[in-house]
């Protein structure tokens, strides 16, 4: 017997799959995403160093170090924002990004 999606059971299943999708997406972005950005930063450092760090032994490219620095800043921002979220929720406060910089403030009731 196939249960139509308009029933209460169908709504529960739909709600469950929506929640699973959101958790999966967040874990990929924050978990694997930050690791991938860090790996790209390491690769950019090798591109910037050149020589034995590269398979082709070409001269280093200064843009590689700049790109690596920017990628590491993105990773650092993600780590700091995650820690601030944990600290804020533990203190009964909320984290806001109203001015790009993460900020802890009292919850608005």
C-alpha positions in Angstrom: 0.0 0.0 0.0 1.4 3.4 -1.0 0.8 6.2 1.4 0.0 9.5 -0.3 2.3 12.4 0.6 -0.6 14.5 1.7 -1.2 12.3 4.8 0.3 13.0 8.2 2.8 10.2 7.6 3.8 11.6 4.3 4.4 15.0 5.9 6.5 13.5 8.6 8.6 11.7 6.0 9.0 14.8 3.9 10.0 16.8 7.0 12.5 14.1 8.0 14.2 14.1 4.5 14.4 17.9 4.5 16.1 17.9 7.9 18.5 15.1 6.7 19.4 17.1 3.6 20.1 20.2 5.6 22.4 18.4 8.0 24.2 16.6 5.2 24.8 19.9 3.4 26.0 21.7 6.5 28.4 18.8 7.3 29.8 18.8 3.8 30.3 22.5 3.7 31.7 22.9 7.2 33.4 19.5 7.6 34.8 18.5 4.2 34.6 22.0 2.8 37.0 23.6 5.3 39.4 20.6 4.9 39.3 21.0 1.1 40.0 24.7 1.4 42.9 24.0 3.7 44.3 21.4 1.3 44.1 24.0 -1.5 46.0 26.3 0.7 48.8 23.8 1.2 48.9 23.2 -2.6 49.1 26.9 -3.2 52.0 27.1 -0.8 53.8 24.5 -2.9 53.0 26.5 -6.0 54.4 29.6 -4.3 57.6 27.8 -3.1 58.4 26.1 -6.4 61.6 24.0 -6.8 61.4 20.7 -5.0 57.9 21.4 -3.8 56.7 21.0 -7.4 56.9 18.0 -9.6 58.1 20.1 -12.5 60.7 21.9 -10.4 59.6 25.3 -11.8 60.5 28.5 -10.1 58.1 29.7 -7.3 55.2 32.0 -8.1 54.5 34.7 -5.5 50.8 34.6 -6.2 50.8 31.1 -4.7 51.7 32.5 -1.3 49.0 35.2 -1.6 46.4 32.6 -2.6 47.5 30.3 0.3 47.2 33.2 2.8 43.7 34.0 1.7 42.6 30.4 1.8 44.1 30.0 5.3 42.2 33.1 6.4 38.9 31.5 5.2 39.7 28.4 7.2 40.6 30.5 10.3 37.3 32.4 9.9 35.3 29.2 9.8 37.1 27.8 12.9 36.7 31.0 14.9 33.0 31.3 13.9 32.4 27.7 14.9 34.0 28.1 18.3 32.1 31.3 18.9 28.9 29.6 18.1 29.6 26.8 20.6 30.6 29.4 23.3 27.6 31.6 22.7 25.1 28.8 22.8 26.7 27.4 26.0 26.2 30.8 27.6 22.5 31.1 26.5 23.4 33.8 24.0 23.4 34.0 20.2 25.9 34.6 17.5 25.3 37.3 14.9 27.1 38.2 11.7 25.6 41.6 11.3 28.9 43.3 10.5 30.7 40.3 8.8 32.7 39.8 12.1 31.0 37.1 14.3 29.7 38.7 17.5 28.1 37.3 20.6 25.0 39.1 21.9 22.1 38.5 24.2 19.2 36.6 22.7 16.3 38.8 21.5 13.2 37.6 23.2 
